[in-house]
Amino acid sequence: MEGLAMLAKVGSETIPLVFFDPQYRTILDKQKYGNEGKNRGKKRSSLPQMSVQVISSFLAEIDRVLIPSGHLMLWVDKFIIGTGINGLLEGRNFKVVDLITWDKQRMGMGYRTRRYSEHLVIAQKPPIRAKGVWRVHDIPDVWSEKVENGVRDHTHAKPILLQKRLIEAVTNVGDIVVDPAAGGYSVMKAALETGRHFLGCDLLG
C-alpha cells in the first residue's frame, strides 16, 4: 500500500508517534554528479524517489494524525541539516525539539567526506512539552549502533535499539506506532518488541 493512502485511513489526532524516513537524494540531486546507479549507489538509486511535494503531503497527513504533543521522528541527510530543517517543515504544525546523530560504525559513500552517520530530527506537535510526555532520560544525542547484516538488506535499514528507546520514551504499552514509508520494517520490529502495535507500509511491499 502507498503511505499517503494508508495515512488517509487513520483518524485525526489518534497517533502518539510517527517515524518517517523519506526516500530522497538531496545531496546527489543538488550536486548533479550524475553517476549514481552507474558506478555507485545502484541499490539506493533503484528505489522510488519522493519529490518535495510528496514529502510535504506526507508531513501534512502526519501532522493531522498526531495527537497534541505527539512526536515525529524524521530521518534527514546532512544537506538538509546544513541548509536548515525548517524549510522542510514549513507550514506544518511541528517544532524541532531535539536531534540525534546515529553513528553507524561503518563507512559509507561520499564525494568529499565519507558518510559515517545519519541524523534523526525529533519534532513535536504543539503544545510543546517534555514533562509527562518524554519519559526516558538516558538517550545520548550521538547513538552508536551497527546494523547487523541480516537487517541491512534494505538500503535504508535503521537502528532497532535506538528506535526501541525512542518508542519507550514517548509512548505507552499498547499504543500504535506509525511508519508510512517502512522500508526494511525496523520500526515494526522495535514497536512489537516493546509491546506496542505497529501500523505501516512500503511501496515495495
FIFIGU-348302 format. One record per residue (C-alpha): residue in three letters; x, y, z. Coordinates in steps of 0.1 Angstrom, whole numbers, plus 5000, padded with zeros to 4 digits. Layout:
% FIFIGU-348302
ALAXYZ
...
//
This chain:
% FIFIGU-348302
MET500050005000
GLU501150364993
GLY501850555025
LEU499650855019
ALA496650625012
MET497350445045
LEU497650765065
ALA494350885050
LYS492550595067
VAL493950695101
GLY491750915124
SER492851265133
GLU494851315165
THR495050945173
ILE498750855170
PRO501450955196
LEU504550875174
VAL505350865137
PHE508750765122
PHE509350905087
ASP512350815065
PRO511550975031
GLN513450845001
TYR515251134986
ARG518751224975
THR519251594982
ILE523051584981
LEU523251394949
ASP520451584932
LYS521851924943
GLN525451854932
LYS524351674900
TYR527251434898
GLY525151214875
ASN526950874881
GLU524650734908
GLY523250404896
LYS526150354872
ASN529250334893
ARG527850364928
GLY524650364948
LYS522850124924
LYS520649974951
ARG519750314965
SER519050474932
SER516650194922
LEU514250294950
PRO511250514941
GLN512150874949
MET509951124968
SER509651474954
VAL509551774978
GLN505751794971
VAL505251434980
ILE507251475012
SER505151785021
SER501951585016
PHE503251315040
LEU504151575066
ALA500651735063
GLU499051395070
ILE501451315098
ASP500551655113
ARG496851565111
VAL497151215127
LEU499451305156
ILE497951375190
PRO498651705207
SER502251695219
GLY502851385197
HIS506251335181
LEU507651295146
MET510951125142
LEU512251245109
TRP515451095092
VAL517351355072
ASP520651385054
LYS523451625061
PHE522451855033
ILE519151925050
ILE520951975083
GLY523352215066
THR520652425049
GLY518052415076
ILE515352175086
ASN512752455089
GLY512352475051
LEU511252115050
LEU508752165079
GLU507552505067
GLY503752545071
ARG503452245093
ASN502452235130
PHE505852105142
LYS508652245163
VAL512152085163
VAL512951995199
ASP516051775195
LEU518451605172
ILE520251265174
THR523151175153
TRP523450795146
ASP527050675144
LYS526650385120
GLN530050235129
ARG530750175092
MET531950385063
GLY529550485036
MET529950665003
GLY530851024997
TYR532251264971
ARG534351454996
THR533851325032
ARG532650975036
ARG529350915053
TYR529650765087
SER526450895103
GLU522750985098
HIS520651235116
LEU517251205133
VAL515251525138
ILE512851505167
ALA509851735162
GLN506851775184
LYS503351895176
PRO502052175200
PRO501652215228
ILE505352175232
ARG506252005265
ALA508651745278
LYS507451685313
GLY504951395314
VAL505551325277
TRP509251235274
ARG509950965300
VAL513350825291
HIS516351045300
ASP519450835292
ILE519350855254
PRO522651025242
ASP522451275213
VAL525151065195
TRP524050705193
SER526450425182
GLU524750115168
LYS525849885140
VAL523049745119
GLU523549365116
ASN523949215081
GLY520549045082
VAL518849385088
ARG520849575063
ASP519249415033
HIS517349735028
THR519450035018
HIS517750245045
ALA518050005074
LYS517850185107
PRO519050115142
ILE516449905161
LEU517849965196
LEU517650345192
GLN514150325178
LYS513050105207
ARG514350355232
LEU512650645214
ILE509350445213
GLU509650385251
ALA510350755257
VAL507150895242
THR504550615240
ASN502850365263
VAL502549995260
GLY499649925237
ASP499950245217
ILE500150255180
VAL503450355163
VAL503250455126
ASP505850435098
PRO504250525064
ALA507550455045
ALA508650145063
GLY511450025041
GLY513049735060
TYR510349745087
SER512849815116
VAL510250035133
MET507749745132
LYS510349525149
ALA511149785175
ALA507449855182
LEU506449495186
GLU509449425209
THR508349705232
GLY504749595234
ARG503349855210
HIS501249805179
PHE502549895145
LEU500850055115
GLY502950095084
CYS503550015048
ASP506050045019
LEU505650074982
LEU507949774977
GLY505849555000
//
